[in-house]
Amino acid sequence: MGFDPVKFSLRGKLFQLMRLLPYCERNYNLIELGPKGTGKSHIYSDFSPHGILISGGEVTVPKLFVNNSTGRIGLVGYWDTVAFDEFAGKKKTANKALVDILKNYMANKTFSRGIETIGAEASLVFVGNTSNELGHMLMHTDLFEDLPVQYYDSAFLDRLHYYIPGWEVEIIRGEMFTNGYGFVVDYLAEILRKLRTYDYTQHYQEHFRLASDISTRDRDGVNKTFSGLMKILFPSGEAAKEDMEMILEFAIEGRKRVKDQLMRIDTTYPDVSFGYTRLQDNSEVSVKTAEEKQHPQHYYKKPEKHAPNEKTQSKKPVQEKFTDPQITEEEKFIRAGENARLEFKSSLRWNIIAQRIDKAIEHSLLKTIVAFLNSEGGTLLIGVEDSGNILGIEIDQFPNEDKYLLHFGHLLTEKIGNQNIDQIQSDLKEVSGKKILRVDCMPSSTPVFLKGDGEEFYIRNGPSSVPLSTSEVLEYSKKHFR
């Protein structure tokens, strides 16, 4: 795919490879929604001669399926993969007839326009940008909130086999590309096309069994994802049991992400226990999505308002919660969860796992502050776990509050510099009977570096702080700073 694998975590690699599944798996329905700049559409426009990328607003029923006037079969009968670019957008409209025929095709692999029923093998991909952070979506709506009203339909969404969480995919940077050798793209594309004729589902069934209450449609999504990833990672079909278990969990997570959001949108969907059994010792494993672990306090709550549909468009907007004057701004932040401009840190210097003072904890905290200064600003709450659990400043074991604040001020002066102190405001706040440190960072008008063995430069990428190379700093500075 042209990337340097060293630049990606294991999970990051899997998300990139997921984009290849529609090329090696027949009738695979994939959606990816997330921030701009993560390369969502590139793989469908330039990777394979057997795929096509079209604008979500430019397709018609005759163009996609069959033209009744000429009898000519449309894109799904010609291409292996049809991808819809810029699919998201609440203000966009889609032909209801197109949505209905799409739903039938995604479920049955056939379409009908007139007397004849026609089968096709094209996989469908829907890619688009999200307008809000993950925490906001979980708190107020759902992960499909940005879709056009005609596609915000539980019957359509239920036919999706996997949801790639675009907020976890890194923004593409120059250093991610490899200078080494790889497969010629056309050659790799032909390998993937050849693999479409095989089914690798049976490989995990020798060792694992899906939970009994997983529905046929959920099971189909899991099986197709497992089969596709096995083809890409282990095309011989031979893989260690541990590797197959990793792929199976990853496949279950993507389908669970779809189903969990459907249960927020349509309460008639029954609860499902997504998991599997290890046949060797008959032990059961429950699977959770990453956002379920990250935001447990919001994941299962019913959204305050739904994305617009035909029934709710005329209604008055639902008022936001948090109108209780007793709730502090810090409590609102904690309830909303982390995002591009809000981050939680458990401690200032204390390593909770190792139970000792750790310079790496301080470095991680300072890295976030620098990234906020170099981006659009943000707020850091110290003494709060990622889950929203409040630990307070006591965990850092300073003799008193003055010593705590003095140490924090010394870190800012030594590692970030006095010239940037004006952009940083910090104050102790009481939440649920415990003191936390709130740090507000204003966007800087000049580049800010973190001092150490050298000088490091960070920016915000979604909910993460990422480093830039020297050349990237120069390019970023030209565009961002005045």
C-alpha positions in Angstrom: 0.0 0.0 0.0 3.1 2.2 0.0 3.3 2.7 3.8 6.2 2.0 6.1 4.9 -0.5 8.7 7.3 0.7 11.3 5.3 4.0 11.5 2.1 2.1 12.5 0.9 0.3 15.6 -0.6 -3.2 15.1 -4.1 -1.8 15.3 -3.2 1.0 13.0 -1.9 -1.5 10.4 -5.2 -3.5 10.7 -7.3 -0.4 10.0 -5.2 0.3 6.8 -5.5 -3.3 5.7 -9.3 -3.2 6.3 -9.6 -0.9 3.4 -8.4 -3.7 1.1 -11.1 -6.2 2.1 -13.6 -5.1 -0.5 -11.0 -6.1 -3.2 -10.6 -9.6 -1.9 -14.1 -10.4 -0.5 -17.2 -10.5 -2.6 -20.3 -8.4 -1.6 -18.5 -6.8 1.3 -20.2 -3.7 2.8 -17.8 -1.3 4.5 -18.2 2.1 6.0 -15.5 4.5 7.3 -16.4 7.8 9.0 -13.8 10.0 10.6 -11.7 13.3 10.4 -10.4 14.7 7.2 -6.9 13.8 6.0 -6.7 10.1 6.9 -6.6 8.9 3.3 -10.1 7.3 3.4 -10.7 7.5 -0.4 -7.2 7.1 -1.8 -7.2 3.3 -1.8 -10.3 3.2 -3.9 -9.3 5.7 -6.5 -5.6 4.7 -7.2 -5.0 1.2 -5.8 -6.7 -1.2 -8.1 -7.9 -1.2 -11.7 -10.9 -3.3 -10.4 -12.3 -0.5 -8.2 -14.0 2.8 -8.8 -14.5 5.9 -6.6 -17.6 8.0 -7.2 -19.0 11.0 -5.5 -22.0 10.2 -3.2 -24.1 12.8 -5.0 -23.4 11.8 -8.5 -24.8 8.2 -8.7 -28.2 7.3 -10.0 -30.1 4.0 -10.1 -29.4 3.4 -13.8 -25.7 4.2 -13.4 -25.3 1.9 -10.4 -27.5 -1.0 -11.2 -29.1 -1.2 -14.7 -30.4 1.2 -17.3 -33.9 0.0 -18.3 -33.8 2.0 -21.6 -30.6 0.3 -22.9 -30.4 -2.8 -20.8 -26.8 -2.0 -19.8 -25.7 -3.2 -16.4 -24.4 -0.6 -14.1 -21.3 -0.2 -11.9 -22.0 -3.1 -9.5 -21.9 -5.5 -12.4 -18.7 -4.2 -13.8 -16.4 -3.4 -10.9 -15.2 -5.5 -7.9 -15.4 -2.5 -5.6 -17.6 0.6 -5.8 -16.8 3.3 -3.3 -18.9 6.3 -2.5 -16.7 9.3 -1.6 -17.9 12.2 0.6 -20.8 10.0 1.6 -21.5 11.9 4.9 -23.3 15.3 5.1 -26.7 15.9 6.8 -27.7 18.4 4.1 -27.2 16.0 1.2 -30.2 14.2 -0.3 -30.4 10.9 -1.9 -33.0 9.2 -4.2 -35.2 7.0 -2.0 -35.5 4.5 -4.8 -31.7 4.3 -4.9 -31.6 3.6 -1.1 -34.2 0.9 -1.4 -32.5 -0.9 -4.2 -29.2 -0.6 -2.4 -30.6 -2.1 0.7 -31.9 -5.1 -1.3 -28.5 -5.5 -3.1 -26.5 -5.3 0.1 -28.6 -8.0 1.8 -29.3 -10.4 -1.1 -26.5 -9.7 -3.7 -29.2 -9.2 -6.3 -31.2 -6.3 -7.7 -34.3 -6.1 -9.9 -35.6 -3.5 -12.2 -38.4 -4.9 -14.1 -39.0 -8.6 -14.7 -35.4 -10.0 -14.3 -33.5 -10.4 -11.1 -29.7 -9.8 -11.6 -26.9 -10.9 -9.3 -23.6 -9.1 -8.8 -20.4 -9.5 -6.7 -19.3 -5.9 -6.2 -18.4 -4.8 -2.7 -19.7 -1.4 -1.5 -17.7 1.1 0.5 -19.0 4.3 2.0 -16.5 6.9 3.2 -17.1 10.3 4.7 -16.0 12.9 7.3 -17.4 13.4 10.8 -18.2 16.9 12.0 -17.9 16.1 15.8 -15.5 14.4 18.1 -16.1 10.9 19.3 -17.1 11.9 22.9 -19.7 14.4 21.5 -21.3 11.7 19.2 -21.6 9.2 22.0 -22.9 11.8 24.4 -25.5 13.5 22.1 -26.3 11.4 19.0 -24.6 8.3 17.6 -21.7 7.3 15.3 -23.9 7.6 12.2 -25.0 11.2 13.0 -23.4 12.7 9.8 -25.1 10.5 7.3 -27.8 12.0 4.9 -31.3 11.6 6.2 -32.2 8.9 3.6 -29.3 6.7 4.7 -29.9 7.3 8.4 -32.1 4.2 8.2 -31.6 1.2 10.5 -32.5 -1.3 7.7 -29.7 0.2 5.5 -27.1 0.5 8.3 -27.8 -3.1 9.5 -26.4 -4.3 6.2 -23.0 -2.9 6.9 -20.4 -5.6 7.7 -17.8 -3.4 9.4 -17.4 0.2 10.6 -13.8 1.5 10.5 -13.5 4.1 13.3 -11.8 6.9 11.3 -11.0 8.8 14.5 -8.5 6.1 15.3 -6.8 6.3 11.9 -3.8 8.7 11.8 -3.7 11.7 9.5 -1.4 10.9 6.6 2.0 12.4 6.9 5.0 12.3 4.6 7.1 10.2 6.9 4.6 7.3 6.8 5.5 6.4 3.3 8.2 3.8 2.7 11.4 4.3 0.6 11.8 0.5 0.3 10.5 -2.1 -2.2 7.0 -3.5 -2.3 4.7 -5.3 -4.7 3.8 -3.7 -8.0 0.3 -2.4 -7.3 -1.3 -4.0 -10.3 0.2 -7.4 -9.3 -1.1 -7.1 -5.7 -4.5 -6.0 -7.1 -4.7 -9.2 -9.2 -3.7 -11.4 -6.1 -6.6 -9.8 -4.1 -9.0 -10.4 -7.0 -8.0 -14.0 -7.3 -8.6 -14.5 -3.6 -12.3 -13.3 -3.9 -13.2 -16.9 -5.0 -12.0 -18.4 -1.7 -13.7 -18.5 1.8 -11.4 -18.7 4.8 -14.1 -18.7 7.5 -13.7 -22.3 8.4 -10.2 -21.7 9.7 -11.3 -20.1 13.0 -14.2 -22.5 13.4 -11.7 -25.3 14.3 -10.7 -23.4 17.5 -13.5 -20.9 18.3 -17.3 -20.7 18.2 -19.3 -17.4 18.0 -21.7 -16.7 20.8 -25.1 -18.3 20.3 -27.2 -15.2 20.4 -25.3 -13.5 17.5 -27.8 -13.2 14.7 -27.3 -14.5 11.2 -26.6 -11.0 9.8 -24.1 -10.2 12.6 -22.5 -13.6 12.0 -22.2 -12.9 8.3 -20.4 -9.6 8.9 -18.0 -11.2 11.3 -17.3 -14.2 9.0 -16.7 -12.0 6.0 -14.3 -9.7 7.8 -12.4 -12.7 9.3 -12.1 -14.3 5.9 -10.9 -11.2 4.2 -8.2 -10.4 6.8 -7.0 -14.0 6.7 -6.6 -13.7 2.9 -4.5 -10.6 3.3 -2.4 -11.6 6.3 -2.2 -15.4 5.9 -3.1 -16.2 2.3 -1.9 -19.8 2.7 -4.6 -20.3 5.3 -2.0 -21.4 7.9 -1.9 -19.2 11.0 -1.2 -19.6 14.7 -4.3 -19.9 16.9 -3.4 -16.7 18.6 -3.3 -14.8 15.3 -6.6 -16.2 14.3 -8.1 -15.2 17.7 -6.7 -11.6 17.2 -8.4 -11.4 13.7 -11.6 -12.8 15.1 -11.8 -10.3 17.9 -11.1 -7.5 15.4 -13.8 -8.7 13.1 -16.4 -9.0 15.9 -15.5 -5.4 17.1 -16.3 -3.8 13.7 -19.7 -5.5 13.4 -20.5 -4.8 17.1 -19.8 -1.1 16.4 -22.5 -1.1 13.8 -25.0 -3.0 16.0 -24.4 -1.0 19.1 -25.3 2.2 17.2 -28.3 0.6 15.7 -29.6 -0.1 19.2 -29.2 3.6 20.0 -31.1 4.6 16.8 -33.8 1.9 17.0 -34.8 0.5 20.4 -36.6 -2.5 18.8 -33.2 -4.2 18.2 -32.6 -6.8 20.9 -29.4 -6.8 23.0 -26.7 -9.0 21.7 -23.7 -10.5 23.6 -20.8 -10.2 21.1 -18.2 -12.7 22.0 -16.9 -16.2 21.3 -15.9 -19.5 23.0 -12.5 -21.0 23.0 -13.2 -24.7 22.1 -10.0 -25.9 23.7 -11.0 -25.1 27.3 -14.6 -23.9 26.7 -13.8 -20.5 28.1 -16.0 -17.5 27.0 -14.6 -14.2 25.8 -16.6 -11.0 25.6 -15.6 -8.4 23.0 -15.9 -4.6 23.5 -15.2 -1.8 21.0 -12.4 0.7 21.7 -14.8 3.5 22.3 -16.8 1.4 24.7 -13.7 1.0 26.8 -12.7 4.6 26.4 -16.1 6.2 27.2 -18.0 3.6 29.3 -20.0 6.4 31.0 -21.6 7.4 27.6 -21.5 4.3 25.5 -24.8 2.8 26.5 -26.7 6.0 27.3 -29.6 6.9 25.0 -28.7 9.9 22.8 -30.2 13.2 23.7 -31.3 13.8 20.1 -31.2 11.8 16.9 -29.9 12.7 13.5 -32.8 14.2 11.5 -35.2 12.0 9.7 -38.6 12.4 8.1 -40.5 12.1 11.4 -38.4 14.5 13.4 -37.3 17.2 11.0 -40.3 19.4 11.9 -39.8 19.0 15.7 -38.1 21.6 17.8 -34.5 20.8 18.6 -34.0 19.0 21.9 -32.3 21.1 24.5 -28.8 20.2 25.6 -28.4 18.7 29.0 -26.2 20.2 31.8 -28.6 23.1 32.5 -28.3 22.3 36.2 -26.4 25.3 37.6 -24.9 23.0 40.3 -22.9 21.1 37.6 -19.4 22.7 37.1 -17.8 23.2 33.8 -15.2 20.6 34.7 -17.9 18.0 35.4 -19.4 18.8 32.0 -16.0 18.2 30.4 -15.6 14.9 32.2 -19.0 13.7 31.2 -18.5 14.6 27.6 -15.2 12.7 27.4 -11.9 13.3 25.6 -11.7 14.9 22.2 -9.3 16.9 20.0 -9.4 19.9 22.5 -9.9 18.0 25.8 -7.6 15.4 27.4 -7.5 13.7 30.8 -4.3 12.7 32.6 -4.4 10.4 35.7 -1.5 12.1 37.4 1.3 14.8 37.1 4.2 12.5 37.8 3.0 9.2 39.4 3.1 6.0 37.4 0.0 4.1 38.7 1.1 0.7 37.4 4.7 0.9 38.6 3.7 2.8 41.7 6.6 5.3 41.5 7.5 8.8 40.2 8.1 8.6 36.5 9.6 11.3 34.2 7.7 9.6 31.3 4.4 10.6 32.9 5.6 14.3 33.0 6.8 14.1 29.4 3.4 12.8 28.2 1.6 15.6 30.0 3.9 18.3 28.6 3.6 16.8 25.1 -0.2 17.3 25.2 0.2 20.9 26.3 2.7 21.6 23.5 0.3 20.0 21.0 -2.6 22.2 22.2 -0.4 25.3 21.8 0.6 24.3 18.3 -2.9 23.5 17.2 -6.2 25.1 18.1 -5.7 25.2 21.9 -7.4 22.9 24.4 -7.9 21.9 28.0 -6.0 19.4 30.1 -7.5 17.9 33.3 -4.9 16.3 35.6 -6.1 13.9 38.2 -8.8 12.3 35.9 -8.5 8.9 34.3 -9.4 8.3 30.6 -12.6 6.6 31.8 -13.6 9.8 33.6 -12.9 8.4 37.1 -11.6 11.2 39.3 -8.3 10.4 41.2 -7.4 13.9 42.3 -4.0 15.5 42.7 -3.4 13.5 45.9 -2.2 10.5 43.8 1.0 12.5 43.1 1.9 12.5 46.8 3.0 16.1 47.2 3.1 17.4 50.8 0.6 20.2 49.9 -1.1 22.0 47.1 1.6 24.8 46.9 4.4 22.2 46.3 2.2 20.6 43.6 1.7 23.9 41.8 5.3 24.9 42.2 6.5 21.7 40.6 4.0 22.1 37.7 5.2 25.7 37.1 8.8 24.6 37.2 8.1 21.9 34.5 6.5 24.5 32.2 9.4 27.0 32.6 12.1 24.3 32.1 10.5 22.3 29.3 8.3 24.8 27.4 9.9 28.1 28.3 8.8 31.4 29.9 8.0 32.9 26.5 5.0 30.6 26.2 3.7 30.8 29.8 1.2 33.6 28.9 -0.7 31.1 26.7 -1.2 28.6 29.6 -3.5 29.1 32.5 -3.8 26.6 35.3 -5.9 26.4 38.4 -7.0 23.8 41.0 -10.7 22.8 40.8 -12.8 20.7 43.1 -14.9 17.9 41.5 -16.7 15.3 43.5 -14.9 16.3 46.6 -11.4 16.0 45.0 -9.0 18.6 43.7 -7.9 18.3 40.0 -5.6 20.6 38.0 -7.2 22.3 35.0 -4.8 23.6 32.4 -6.2 25.8 29.6 -3.9 26.3 26.6 -4.4 29.1 24.1 -3.3 28.6 20.5 0.2 30.0 20.0 1.1 32.4 17.3 4.6 30.9 17.0 5.9 27.3 17.0 6.3 25.8 20.5 8.9 23.0 21.2 9.2 20.6 24.0 12.8 20.7 25.4 14.6 17.6 26.4 17.6 15.8 24.8 16.6 17.7 21.7 13.5 19.8 20.8 10.3 18.0 19.9 7.3 19.4 18.1 3.8 18.1 18.5 0.3 18.8 17.1 -3.1 17.4 17.8 -4.5 14.7 15.6 -8.0 13.9 16.8 -7.7 12.9 20.5 -3.9 12.2 20.2 -0.7 14.3 20.2 1.6 13.4 17.3 5.2 14.4 16.6 6.3 16.1 13.3 9.6 15.7 11.6 11.8 18.7 10.9 10.5 19.0 7.3 6.9 18.6 8.5 7.4 21.3 11.1 8.5 23.7 8.4 5.6 22.9 6.2 3.1 23.0 9.1 4.5 26.4 10.3 4.0 28.0 6.9 0.3 27.1 6.9 -0.5 27.4 10.6 1.4 30.3 12.1 1.3 33.9 11.1 
